[in-house]
Amino acid sequence: MEEAVGGSALVGAIVHTAASPCRCHAALRDAVESLGHEARVVPAERVPGSRAALIEADVVFEHADTWRGTHARRPELRRLLERWGCRLAGTAAGPAAAADDKAEGHRRLERAGVRVPRWCFVARGSPSLRFPRIVKPSLAHGSDGLLFVRDAAAWDRLRPTRTPRLAEEFVAGRELTLAGIEVGGRLRWLPVVEVVLPAGGIY
């Protein structure tokens, strides 16, 4: 949205989960407005009634944590916006859904030769993973539902869930994020961002 067509302001719609503690949508709104464009914030809960406004927007930033009250259905929102013909920023619905699935993400990284922590599904019994372990839903946004399991006694106290969960060996270290965007058919890497946690914090 850096340059408006003919000098006129563009409209950027930002879809987010109203109840989410994450305020990323506010940063997007401020960025759009700082470039001299109009930002329209649309709670995901109001998307069905905002179809016309979303279709008319020059670009739609889909930044919801949940859809229909659950993380697992979040990819459905992006597919819906694509079907409507919205001009979505970022990844298409298919790859975005694969990225939302932590198990699928692990598999693809492994196939590409990228080292990942040893992992398995919790439902497959007690794995031969070292402690401490991280347990997290396969379909969840960020660190939602994450558990830090210190030892075998804590592992044995885990309760079964309806949704699949992953267990992986905990890797201590800094939390760095690297994002890339496609510009003119070429990948452009953005600056590395570090997530700074309080002492003992887990992300």
N, C-alpha and C positions, 0 to 999 in steps of 0.2 A: 504493500500500500504506500510505498515511498512517494510515488509520483501519481498525482491525480490526472485523469484524462482531461486535456484541455484546461487544466488548472482548477477544475471543479472538485469539490469534496466528494469522497466516496463514503459508502456506508459499510461498516464492519459490524456484523452481529456476533455476539459472544454467548454461546450456550453453556450454562454451568448448572451444577446442583446447588439449589438455594441453601440447603441445610448443611453443606460441606464446610468444615472448618478451614479448608484451603481457600485462600483469597487470590489465587492466581488470576481469576477472571478480572479482578480489579486492576492488576498490573497490565493485562491486555487492554482493558478499557483506557487506562491512562496513556498507554503507548499509542493507540489509535488516535486518541484526541490530541496528543502532543504533535502528531504529524498533520494536524489540521483537518482530520476526518471525523465523521459522526460515528459514535459507538452506541450500539443498542444491546443491552444486556437482557438475555432471555433465559429465565429459569427453565431447566429441563422439564420440570413438571408442567410448564405451560406451552411446550413445543406444539402439541396438536392444534391448539388454538392460534398459534403464531405462524402457521404455514406460509401465508401470503407474505408476511414481513420477512421471513427467512429466505424465501425464493427471490425476493426483490433485492436483498442485500448484495453488495458487490463481492463480499467474501464472508464466509461463516467460519468462526473458530469454534469447533466442538470441543468443549473442555469440561464435560460432565464427569462426575465420579460414578454415578449410578444411573440406571434407567428402570422405570417401573419398580423402584424401591430396592434394587439389588445390583451389586457389582457385576454379577455373572451375565446380566442382560445388557450391559453397557454397549457392546458392539452393535446391538439392534438399532440404537439411536443413530449411529453414523450411517448405517445402511438405509434407514428411513430418510435421512436428509439427502443422501445420494439419489434415492428413487424420486424424490421431489425435484431433483435438478438443482439443488443448492450448490453454489460454488464454494466447496470446502477447502480450507487451508490444511496442509499436511497430508498425511498418508491416506490412501484409499481404504475403504471399509474392510476389505479382506485382509491385507497385511496388518491393519490396526487390530483386528480381532485376534490374529495370531500373536501379536505382541502382548495383548492383554492376558493371554494364556501362559502362565509361568512355566508349565511343563513343556508346552510347545516351544517356548522361547529357549529353554534349556536344550531341547533336542536339536533345534536349528543351529545354535551356537556350537554344540558338539560336532555336528556334521561339518561345520565350517572350520573345525580345528581350533576353536576358541576354548581355552580352559575354563571350566566352571566348577563350583564346589560339588563334591560327590553328593548325590541325591537319590531319592526314591519316593514313591507314594507311601503315605502313612498307612493306608489300608493293607499294605502287603506284609504286615507283621513287623517284628523288630529287626530293622536292618543292621548291617555291619558298618554303621557310620560312627565316627568318633563323636564324643561329647566335648563341648556343648553343641547342640543342634538348634537350627532354626526351623520352626514349623509355620507354614503359611498356606492360606487357601490358594489353589491353582488359579482361580478366577477372582481377583480382587485388585482394587486400585492401590498402587504403592504399598505401604506397609500395613494396610488395614488387615486386622485379624492375625497379625504376626505374634508368635510366641517364642520365647527364648527358653529352651529346655536344657538345664544344666547337667542332669545325670539320669541314670536308668530309673531311679525311683520316680522322678518327675515325668519321664517318658511313660511309665506304666500308669500314671494317673490321667493321661490324655483320654478324653471322652470321644467316642465316635461321632462323626458329623455326616450329614447327608451330602455335603459337597466335598469333592476330592481335595486333599491337602498334600503338600509336599513337605518332606523333611530333607534338610541339607546340612552338611557340616558347616559350622560357623567359622567365618574367616574374619579375623580381626584386622582392622586397618582403616585408612581414611575412606570417606565416601565421596567419590568423584563422579560427575555426570558429564557426558560428552554428547552433544546433540548435533545433528547434521540436517541441512535443508538442501533440496534440489533447486538449483537456479539455472535456467537455460539448459536443462538436461545434464548438468554437472553437479556433483555433490560438493557442498560447501560446509566446512566444519566451523561450528561456533566455538567461542572460548570455553575452556574447561571450567566447570562450576563445582565448588566443594560444598557439601552439606555439612555444616558445623553442628555437632551434637554436644549436649551437656555431658559431663563426666558420667560414664556408665550407660549412656543412651544407646539405643539400638534402632537402626533405621532399616 
